[in-house]
Amino acid sequence: MKVRLPKQPSQAEMLQQFQKMQDDMQTRQAELNETEFTASAGGGVVKATVYGSKTVKSIEIAKEAVDPDDVEMLSDLICAAVNEALSIADKTVEEEMQKITGNMNLPNIF
């Protein structure tokens, strides 16, 4: 009985597949860089919106969050909202890149 092994892709085919994956990643990364991610803190009194490129688009602060005697609390709420929005952006970018790479371990690619 003769066993047939699956045909191995040629070097040229592998290079072509890698180039397509790289192009797909660059395209998706550009899209994600412009995607907005929003998070809130303090029960929604502070909202932060960031882009996937990790730049802050906006900070919204409800009037009731502004207490001149407790500026530190407002600062903490802003930091919490921004950090959560950035975390959501990071997680989304990582998940989207893994969809393209098929969970291959490609360090320092994005």
Backbone as a chain_set.jsonl record, in Angstrom:
{"seq": "MKVRLPKQPSQAEMLQQFQKMQDDMQTRQAELNETEFTASAGGGVVKATVYGSKTVKSIEIAKEAVDPDDVEMLSDLICAAVNEALSIADKTVEEEMQKITGNMNLPNIF", "coords": {"N": [[0.833, -1.169, 0.0], [0.619, 2.131, -0.907], [1.336, 5.177, 0.536], [0.125, 8.396, 0.264], [1.494, 11.478, 0.745], [0.548, 14.776, 1.73], [0.946, 17.371, -0.669], [3.73, 19.402, -0.391], [4.007, 22.91, -0.053], [5.734, 24.941, -2.422], [8.764, 26.909, -2.123], [8.348, 29.369, -3.322], [5.554, 29.487, -3.326], [5.067, 29.49, -0.576], [6.309, 31.878, 0.13], [4.705, 33.653, -1.27], [2.256, 33.256, 0.077], [2.983, 34.176, 2.614], [3.529, 36.849, 2.004], [0.976, 37.732, 1.276], [-0.339, 37.407, 3.729], [1.092, 39.256, 5.229], [0.437, 41.639, 3.871], [-2.343, 41.654, 4.344], [-2.312, 41.949, 7.112], [-1.14, 44.492, 7.391], [-3.054, 46.078, 6.138], [-5.306, 45.618, 7.788], [-4.285, 46.549, 10.21], [-3.993, 49.282, 9.656], [-6.686, 49.962, 9.37], [-7.604, 49.407, 11.97], [-6.13, 51.274, 13.395], [-7.553, 53.58, 12.971], [-9.921, 53.032, 14.177], [-12.326, 53.633, 16.727], [-12.3, 53.351, 20.27], [-14.076, 53.114, 23.228], [-14.354, 53.741, 26.713], [-15.593, 53.818, 30.081], [-15.602, 55.353, 33.39], [-16.235, 55.471, 36.915], [-18.956, 54.924, 37.03], [-19.809, 55.903, 34.638], [-19.46, 58.647, 34.616], [-17.151, 59.677, 33.623], [-15.873, 59.459, 30.433], [-13.761, 58.008, 28.049], [-12.385, 58.166, 24.829], [-10.449, 56.509, 22.523], [-8.214, 56.063, 19.739], [-7.297, 53.182, 17.774], [-4.654, 53.512, 17.245], [-3.619, 54.341, 19.541], [-3.977, 56.967, 20.396], [-5.538, 59.634, 22.089], [-8.839, 60.502, 21.52], [-11.063, 61.816, 22.662], [-12.245, 63.126, 25.811], [-14.86, 62.867, 27.995], [-16.559, 64.532, 30.527], [-18.821, 64.375, 33.066], [-20.78, 66.913, 34.608], [-21.32, 66.519, 37.329], [-19.116, 65.141, 38.173], [-17.135, 66.9, 38.632], [-15.512, 68.206, 41.18], [-14.223, 70.697, 42.973], [-12.913, 70.33, 45.368], [-11.965, 67.808, 45.269], [-10.056, 67.054, 43.227], [-8.229, 65.103, 42.717], [-9.689, 62.705, 42.645], [-11.134, 63.03, 40.269], [-9.028, 63.068, 38.459], [-8.091, 60.439, 38.814], [-10.316, 59.015, 37.826], [-10.291, 59.804, 35.145], [-7.83, 58.74, 34.299], [-8.393, 56.007, 34.714], [-10.484, 55.552, 32.866], [-9.213, 56.166, 30.41], [-7.1, 54.298, 30.424], [-8.569, 51.883, 30.396], [-9.89, 52.089, 27.919], [-7.657, 52.047, 26.217], [-6.731, 49.496, 26.803], [-8.831, 47.921, 25.815], [-8.558, 48.556, 23.109], [-5.965, 47.488, 22.591], [-6.418, 44.74, 23.084], [-8.332, 44.16, 21.124], [-6.896, 44.704, 18.744], [-4.874, 42.754, 18.971], [-6.435, 40.387, 18.862], [-7.541, 40.621, 16.275], [-5.241, 40.519, 14.671], [-4.388, 37.951, 15.247], [-6.38, 36.497, 14.033], [-5.701, 36.81, 11.38], [-3.106, 35.749, 11.252], [-3.512, 33.19, 12.023], [-3.013, 32.425, 14.617], [-0.273, 32.019, 14.664], [2.965, 32.216, 16.071], [4.377, 35.108, 15.833], [6.698, 37.068, 16.667], [7.112, 40.536, 17.487], [5.832, 41.6, 15.231], [3.621, 43.234, 15.073]], "CA": [[0.0, 0.0, 0.0], [1.403, 3.353, -1.042], [0.724, 6.291, 1.261], [0.394, 9.701, -0.362], [1.602, 12.604, 1.661], [0.08, 16.019, 1.108], [1.978, 18.119, -1.398], [4.308, 20.518, 0.35], [4.085, 24.1, -0.896], [7.086, 25.33, -2.828], [9.254, 28.117, -1.459], [7.683, 30.505, -3.952], [4.176, 29.51, -2.831], [5.118, 29.903, 0.829], [6.639, 33.3, 0.145], [3.507, 34.348, -1.734], [1.292, 33.196, 1.175], [3.471, 35.064, 3.658], [3.36, 38.223, 1.53], [-0.45, 38.043, 1.38], [-0.635, 37.563, 5.15], [1.694, 40.519, 5.639], [-0.401, 42.692, 3.297], [-3.606, 41.644, 5.09], [-2.039, 42.503, 8.445], [-0.916, 45.93, 7.273], [-4.348, 46.687, 5.828], [-6.15, 45.567, 8.985], [-3.694, 47.431, 11.217], [-4.352, 50.649, 9.281], [-8.104, 50.125, 9.712], [-7.723, 49.432, 13.425], [-5.551, 52.526, 13.88], [-8.585, 54.617, 12.871], [-11.097, 52.584, 14.91], [-12.485, 54.263, 18.03], [-12.598, 52.49, 21.404], [-14.547, 53.956, 24.321], [-14.559, 53.125, 28.019], [-16.014, 54.801, 31.077], [-15.235, 55.095, 34.781], [-17.086, 56.174, 37.867], [-20.362, 54.745, 36.683], [-20.115, 56.614, 33.398], [-19.291, 60.103, 34.705], [-15.998, 60.007, 32.775], [-15.736, 58.572, 29.272], [-12.578, 58.266, 27.227], [-12.384, 57.535, 23.517], [-9.117, 56.476, 21.921], [-8.08, 55.361, 18.469], [-6.446, 52.004, 17.832], [-3.264, 53.963, 17.171], [-3.299, 54.722, 20.918], [-4.076, 58.389, 20.645], [-6.81, 59.976, 22.715], [-9.724, 61.316, 20.69], [-11.847, 62.718, 23.498], [-12.558, 62.824, 27.206], [-16.123, 63.496, 28.38], [-16.678, 64.56, 31.98], [-20.124, 64.857, 33.526], [-20.633, 68.025, 35.558], [-21.318, 66.049, 38.714], [-17.804, 64.573, 38.495], [-16.205, 67.994, 38.89], [-15.553, 68.681, 42.566], [-12.959, 71.413, 43.183], [-12.257, 69.846, 46.577], [-11.487, 66.435, 45.067], [-9.495, 66.982, 41.879], [-7.524, 63.822, 42.618], [-10.658, 61.685, 42.238], [-11.401, 63.237, 38.847], [-7.82, 62.618, 37.765], [-8.105, 58.973, 38.85], [-11.367, 58.548, 36.919], [-9.813, 60.024, 33.766], [-6.803, 57.718, 34.039], [-9.037, 54.696, 34.625], [-11.226, 55.468, 31.602], [-8.247, 56.125, 29.308], [-6.402, 53.015, 30.467], [-9.492, 50.833, 29.97], [-10.076, 52.228, 26.468], [-6.425, 51.561, 25.585], [-6.708, 48.042, 26.989], [-9.785, 47.375, 24.843], [-7.932, 48.7, 21.791], [-4.883, 46.502, 22.495], [-6.992, 43.394, 22.996], [-8.972, 44.031, 19.808], [-5.834, 44.625, 17.731], [-4.243, 41.438, 19.1], [-7.367, 39.373, 18.368], [-7.664, 40.763, 14.827], [-4.004, 40.051, 14.051], [-4.37, 36.497, 15.385], [-7.278, 35.958, 12.998], [-4.973, 36.817, 10.109], [-1.921, 34.877, 11.313], [-3.878, 31.834, 12.433], [-2.37, 32.215, 15.912], [1.153, 31.725, 14.563], [3.759, 33.054, 16.961], [5.226, 35.993, 15.042], [7.073, 38.138, 17.593], [7.478, 41.88, 17.008], [5.296, 41.911, 13.904], [2.668, 44.352, 15.192]], "C": [[0.881, 1.237, 0.0], [0.647, 4.502, -0.359], [1.118, 7.587, 0.562], [0.405, 10.785, 0.705], [1.097, 13.857, 0.97], [1.248, 16.746, 0.449], [2.442, 19.299, -0.545], [4.381, 21.734, -0.57], [5.549, 24.422, -1.234], [7.49, 26.584, -2.053], [8.554, 29.345, -2.015], [6.246, 30.629, -3.46], [4.124, 29.974, -1.369], [5.406, 31.396, 0.949], [5.427, 34.131, -0.27], [2.439, 34.373, -0.632], [1.694, 34.148, 2.307], [3.271, 36.523, 3.26], [1.901, 38.647, 1.627], [-0.837, 38.271, 2.831], [-0.099, 38.9, 5.656], [0.873, 41.702, 5.116], [-1.725, 42.81, 4.042], [-3.423, 42.27, 6.47], [-1.863, 44.014, 8.384], [-2.228, 46.661, 6.995], [-5.224, 46.748, 7.067], [-5.61, 46.477, 10.065], [-4.04, 48.887, 10.919], [-5.818, 50.933, 9.624], [-8.284, 50.259, 11.229], [-7.149, 50.713, 14.022], [-6.576, 53.654, 13.883], [-9.865, 54.242, 13.622], [-11.12, 53.238, 16.283], [-12.885, 53.223, 19.079], [-12.946, 53.385, 22.581], [-14.718, 53.134, 25.584], [-14.963, 54.231, 28.991], [-15.547, 54.38, 32.46], [-16.19, 55.882, 35.672], [-18.558, 56.071, 37.528], [-20.778, 55.553, 35.468], [-19.947, 58.122, 33.475], [-18.076, 60.589, 33.923], [-15.931, 58.977, 31.662], [-14.517, 59.0, 28.469], [-12.721, 57.503, 25.918], [-10.986, 57.655, 22.941], [-9.207, 55.799, 20.564], [-7.205, 54.133, 18.681], [-4.968, 52.344, 17.76], [-2.761, 54.475, 18.519], [-3.164, 56.224, 21.113], [-5.464, 58.678, 21.189], [-7.598, 60.877, 21.776], [-10.482, 62.313, 21.55], [-11.978, 62.184, 24.912], [-13.856, 63.577, 27.504], [-16.255, 63.391, 29.894], [-18.038, 65.142, 32.335], [-19.904, 65.932, 34.589], [-20.557, 67.552, 37.003], [-19.984, 65.429, 39.131], [-16.799, 65.647, 38.879], [-16.438, 68.531, 40.302], [-14.222, 69.364, 42.844], [-12.202, 70.934, 44.429], [-11.695, 68.432, 46.423], [-11.01, 66.245, 43.617], [-8.792, 65.647, 41.666], [-8.457, 62.705, 42.151], [-10.96, 61.812, 40.746], [-10.22, 62.764, 38.012], [-7.766, 61.095, 37.704], [-9.137, 58.4, 37.882], [-10.942, 58.693, 35.459], [-8.777, 58.963, 33.404], [-7.432, 56.34, 33.865], [-9.76, 54.532, 33.293], [-10.272, 55.357, 30.417], [-7.538, 54.772, 29.274], [-7.301, 51.866, 30.017], [-9.727, 50.888, 28.464], [-8.846, 51.718, 25.718], [-6.314, 50.044, 25.686], [-7.651, 47.358, 25.996], [-9.191, 47.436, 23.438], [-6.839, 47.656, 21.6], [-5.426, 45.091, 22.289], [-7.621, 43.166, 21.624], [-7.939, 43.884, 18.702], [-5.181, 43.245, 17.774], [-5.14, 40.339, 18.528], [-7.485, 39.425, 16.842], [-6.413, 40.264, 14.1], [-3.911, 38.53, 14.138], [-5.3, 35.834, 14.378], [-6.539, 35.835, 11.671], [-3.826, 35.809, 10.129], [-2.261, 33.448, 11.686], [-3.205, 31.446, 13.729], [-0.911, 31.79, 15.818], [1.903, 32.672, 15.476], [4.737, 33.862, 16.122], [5.615, 37.187, 15.901], [7.444, 39.419, 16.857], [6.933, 42.199, 15.614], [4.318, 43.054, 13.943], [2.734, 44.956, 16.551]], "O": [[1.788, 1.363, 0.824], [-0.523, 4.754, -0.647], [2.295, 7.837, 0.304], [-0.554, 10.966, 1.454], [1.207, 13.982, -0.249], [2.376, 16.733, 0.943], [1.634, 20.083, -0.048], [4.769, 21.612, -1.732], [6.459, 24.201, -0.435], [6.661, 27.231, -1.413], [8.207, 30.258, -1.267], [5.767, 31.734, -3.205], [3.249, 30.75, -0.983], [4.81, 32.087, 1.775], [5.159, 35.184, 0.308], [1.788, 35.398, -0.428], [0.85, 34.837, 2.881], [2.885, 37.345, 4.092], [1.606, 39.778, 2.011], [-1.572, 39.208, 3.142], [-0.767, 39.592, 6.425], [0.642, 42.664, 5.849], [-2.182, 43.913, 4.339], [-4.275, 43.026, 6.937], [-2.382, 44.735, 9.236], [-2.482, 47.731, 7.549], [-5.815, 47.785, 7.371], [-6.387, 47.12, 10.772], [-4.349, 49.646, 11.838], [-6.149, 52.015, 10.109], [-9.027, 51.119, 11.702], [-7.633, 51.186, 15.051], [-6.487, 54.576, 14.694], [-10.794, 55.046, 13.696], [-10.082, 53.385, 16.929], [-13.696, 52.335, 18.816], [-12.201, 54.311, 22.901], [-15.163, 51.987, 25.543], [-14.71, 55.413, 28.757], [-15.154, 53.236, 32.688], [-16.853, 56.823, 35.236], [-19.317, 57.021, 37.719], [-21.958, 55.854, 35.287], [-20.254, 58.822, 32.51], [-17.978, 61.771, 33.595], [-15.933, 57.772, 31.915], [-14.279, 60.186, 28.244], [-13.128, 56.341, 25.904], [-10.412, 58.741, 22.874], [-10.15, 55.062, 20.28], [-6.459, 54.057, 19.658], [-4.124, 51.548, 18.171], [-1.64, 54.972, 18.634], [-2.338, 56.69, 21.898], [-6.443, 58.043, 20.797], [-7.087, 61.889, 21.296], [-10.549, 63.5, 21.229], [-11.846, 60.988, 25.176], [-13.938, 64.786, 27.29], [-16.087, 62.318, 30.473], [-18.364, 66.265, 31.949], [-18.956, 65.861, 35.371], [-19.816, 68.117, 37.808], [-19.748, 65.216, 40.321], [-15.726, 65.336, 39.395], [-17.425, 69.215, 40.573], [-13.195, 68.693, 42.943], [-10.989, 71.116, 44.527], [-11.035, 67.917, 47.325], [-11.507, 65.383, 42.891], [-8.766, 65.125, 40.551], [-8.061, 61.857, 41.352], [-11.033, 60.806, 40.04], [-10.403, 62.13, 36.973], [-7.434, 60.524, 36.665], [-8.867, 57.414, 37.196], [-11.201, 57.813, 34.639], [-8.841, 58.362, 32.332], [-7.047, 55.59, 32.968], [-9.658, 53.481, 32.66], [-10.492, 54.546, 29.517], [-7.395, 54.171, 28.209], [-6.837, 50.962, 29.322], [-9.76, 49.849, 27.803], [-8.975, 51.036, 24.701], [-5.852, 49.389, 24.753], [-7.302, 46.334, 25.408], [-9.306, 46.483, 22.668], [-6.786, 47.005, 20.557], [-4.952, 44.348, 21.429], [-7.458, 42.099, 21.032], [-8.085, 43.036, 17.821], [-4.958, 42.633, 16.729], [-4.671, 39.465, 17.799], [-7.523, 38.382, 16.19], [-6.514, 39.654, 13.036], [-3.414, 37.886, 13.214], [-5.029, 34.724, 13.921], [-6.731, 34.87, 10.931], [-3.597, 35.101, 9.148], [-1.388, 32.58, 11.668], [-2.861, 30.281, 13.932], [-0.361, 31.257, 16.782], [1.502, 33.826, 15.632], [5.798, 33.366, 15.743], [4.937, 38.214, 15.872], [8.008, 39.392, 15.763], [7.529, 42.999, 14.893], [4.182, 43.783, 12.96], [2.008, 45.907, 16.84]]}, "num_chains": 1, "name": "protein.A"}
